Amino acid sequence: MFEPGRFVLFVAASWALIVAPGPDMLYVITRGMSHGRQAGVLSALGVIVGILVHTTAAALGLSVILQTSALAFMVIKFAGALYLLYLGIRAWFDKSAFQVQTVSSAANPGALFWQGVLSNVLNPKVAIFFLAFLPQFVDRDNGNTAAQMFALGMIFAFFGLCFLVTIGISAGAIGKWLTQRPHYTDLLRRLASGILVILGIRLALTERA
């Protein structure tokens, strides 16, 4: 279904972006440290459900645009490329500290899950990211772009689930380790920055089939 070289690039880019410290990781670590392992896992599951909502929307809506409108394709392509470049450049110069809240309090399991869902679903930046990210790894010559984008979104979500559940279970130890090693988080941030810039340039050079 996927061209091997393109798929390998997708897997590499996905993991590089997933392991870089960001809002999702910080959210899961904070909930895990504040409310325990179960809370960390539930928060991770909520975040991933939110990601699935965005990837499904991208697959169903964007695939039609990519196939039917050359002008819309160009607009989305360059808007997406600029957004990825913006994220990459911003990440490179962002020197804000990786801070984790550790205040413990009671929390409802259902509320923790839905907070994770809504933190992604209601964030338009997440939607824009997937609109820019997923189409680069779709082979339009193979047809059924919606199915390809949905499959890629599911794979990305599965990778994220594996990573964030591990983060949630080990939130206390990981949070302490990261806060004591700012050079590690800085290295991952710059790696993610480079990946985003490369993806932005790659998207700008993409031709419509």
N, C-alpha and C positions, 0 to 999 in steps of 0.2 A: 504493500500500500504506500509505503514511504520510500523515497530514494535514499539509499544507505548513508551517503555522505551528508545529506541534508538532515537526516534524523540524528546522526551522531552530533552534528553541530547543535541541534535543538536540545539534546540531552545535556551537552556540556554547558550551554548557555543557561538552561533551566536550573541546573544545580549551582552554578556560580551565583545566580541571582537569589536562589532560595537560601543559601547558607550565609549570604551577606546580611549583617545585622540591619534590621529594618523594623517598621511598625508592627508587622505580624509577629516577628520573633519577640519583640519587646512586650507586646500585649500578652503573649502566652507565658513568657517568663514571669511577668508581673503577677498574673493571676495564679500561676503555680506557686510562686514564693509566698503570696499573700493568703491563699486559701487551700493549698495542698495539691498533691499530684492529680487527684480526680478533677479538680478545677482546671489544672493546666491542660489535661487531656480534653476536657469538654470545650475549653476555649479554642484548642487547636482544631477540633472537629467543626466548630462553628465557623472559624476562619476559612476552612477548606470548602464548606458548603457555600459560603459567600463567593469564593473563587469560582466554583462550578456554575453559579448563576451567571457570572460575567462571561465565562468561556462559552456557555451555551448560547447566551445572547449574541456574542460575537460570531459564533458559528452560524446561527440561523439568519442573522441580519446582514452581516458583512459579506457572506458568500454570494448573496444575490447581487449586491452592489458590484463586487469584483467581476462578476460575469456579464453584467448588463450595461454598465455605464462607464465609458472611458473617462469622462470628466470627473465623476464621483471618485473613481479609482485614483486619479491624479491628486485630487484634493485630500483624500484620506491618506494617500501615500506620503505626501509632503508634510501634512499636519502630524502624522504619526512619527515621521523621521525627525521633525523639529522637536517633538515632545520627548522622544528618546534621547536626543542630543542634550536637551535641557536637563533631563533627569541625570544624565551622565556627568555633565559639567557641574551641576549643583552638588552631586554626591562627592565629586573630587574635592571641592572647596569647603564642604560641610565639615567643620571641625567640632561640632557639638558633641558633648560627652554622652556615652552610653549609660544612662541612668535608669536604675530599676527601683520601683517603689516596693517597699517591703512591709508596709503596714498591714497587719493581719486583721481580718474581720469576717463575720459570717456572710455567706453568699449562697443564693439559691442556685442549684445546678442548672435548672432550665434558663435562668437569667444569664448565667455565664455563657451558655451555648448560644443563645440568641444575640447576646452582645457581640460575640465573635462573628456571627452571620452578618449582623447589621453594620459592623465596623467595615466590612468589605462591600456589601451590597449598596450601601448609601454613600460610598466614596466614588465620585465620578472619575477620580484619577486612576483607580484600579481598572475601571471599564476602558478608559483611553489606553492604558498600558496594554491590555490584552488585544484591543483593536489594532495596535501597532505591532505587537510581538508575534502573535500566532500566524498571520498571513505570510510571513517571511519563510515559513517552513512548509507551506502547502505547495504541492506539485499540481498546478492546474491542468497539466497535460493528462493527468490520470483521472480527471473528472471528479464529481462529487466532492467539491471543496468543503461543503458544510460538514460532511462526515469526517473528512480529514482534520478540519479545525476542531471539531468536537473531540475526536480521538486524541489530538495533541493536548487539548485542554484537560482531558481526563488524565493523561499521563503526567502533565505538569502538576495537577492536583494530587495525584498519588504520590509523587516525589515529595511535594510539600507536606502531605499528611504524614508520611514516614518521618520526615525531619521534625515537624512541629510536635508530633506526639512524643517523640524522644525528648524534645526540649521540655515539653510539659511535665513528663515524668521526672526529669532530672533538673527541673527549674532552679532549685536552690543552689545546687553545685555549679551549674552552668552560669547562672547569673553572677555568682561570686567570682568565678573564673574569668568571665569577660570584663567585669568591672576592675579587676586587678591587672588586666593585660590590655591596656589601651592600644598598644602597638598592633595586637592581633586584629582588633576591630577596625583599626585604621587601614591595615593591609587588605582586609576583606572589602571595606568600603571602596578603596581605590580599584580593586579588582572588578567589583560590580560597576563602578564608573566606566572603566575601560570597555567592559562588555556592552553597556548601554550605548556608548558612543559608536562602537563598531556596528551594533545592530541598527542604529540610526542611519549611519552612512550606507549600510547594506540595503536598508529599506528605500532610501532615496534613489538608489541605483537600480531598483527592481523595475523590470519592464512588464507591462500588462500582456498576458498571453493572448 
